[in-house]
Amino acid sequence: MAVEIFKTDITEANAASNTVLHLQQLFPKANFNFDLQDCDNILRLESDYDIIQPTIAAVKALGFYCELLL
C-alpha cells in the first residue's frame, strides 16, 4: 500500500472531517486522514491504486487548495 502526502489549506477539523467523508465515498478502497497540526495541513492517502490526480481534483472541487508533496 502506497502512502501519498498532500499539502492543503484546510485548517478546520469540521472541514477536514467532511473532506475525508467525501473522499472515502469516492474512493472506498483508500484511507484518508488529516494532520492539521502540521504547518502544511497534511492530507494523507493510503491506497493500492494511483488516485493522486483524482484526489487533488476532488479536494479542489470542494473549494480547497491541494497539492502533492514530493
C-alpha positions in Angstrom: 0.0 0.0 0.0 1.4 3.4 -1.1 1.2 6.5 1.1 0.9 9.9 -0.6 1.1 13.2 1.2 -0.7 16.4 0.1 -0.5 20.0 1.3 -3.9 21.7 1.7 -5.3 24.9 3.0 -7.9 23.1 5.2 -7.5 24.4 8.7 -10.7 23.5 10.5 -11.4 20.0 11.9 -15.0 20.1 10.6 -13.9 20.8 7.0 -11.2 18.1 7.3 -13.8 15.6 8.5 -16.2 16.4 5.7 -13.4 16.2 3.1 -12.4 12.8 4.4 -16.0 11.5 4.3 -16.4 12.8 0.7 -13.1 11.2 -0.4 -14.0 7.9 1.2 -17.3 7.9 -0.7 -15.4 8.5 -4.0 -12.6 6.1 -3.2 -13.9 3.4 -0.8 -10.8 1.2 -1.1 -8.5 4.1 0.1 -7.8 5.5 3.5 -7.6 9.2 4.2 -6.7 11.3 7.2 -5.5 14.8 8.1 -2.8 16.2 10.3 -3.9 19.8 10.9 -1.1 20.2 13.5 1.4 20.2 10.6 2.1 23.6 9.0 1.1 22.2 5.6 -2.3 20.9 6.9 -1.4 17.5 5.6 -3.8 15.1 3.9 -2.5 11.5 3.9 -3.7 9.0 1.3 -3.1 5.2 1.6 -4.1 3.2 -1.4 -3.1 0.3 -3.6 -4.2 2.4 -6.6 -2.9 5.6 -8.2 -5.6 8.1 -7.3 -3.4 11.1 -6.8 -4.9 13.3 -9.5 -8.5 12.3 -8.8 -7.9 13.1 -5.1 -6.5 16.5 -5.9 -9.4 17.2 -8.3 -11.9 16.1 -5.6 -10.4 18.3 -2.9 -10.3 21.3 -5.3 -13.9 20.7 -6.3 -14.8 21.2 -2.7 -13.1 24.6 -2.9 -9.8 23.9 -1.2 -6.2 24.0 -2.3 -4.4 20.7 -2.6 -1.0 19.7 -4.0 1.1 16.6 -3.8 4.2 16.9 -1.6 7.3 15.2 -3.0 
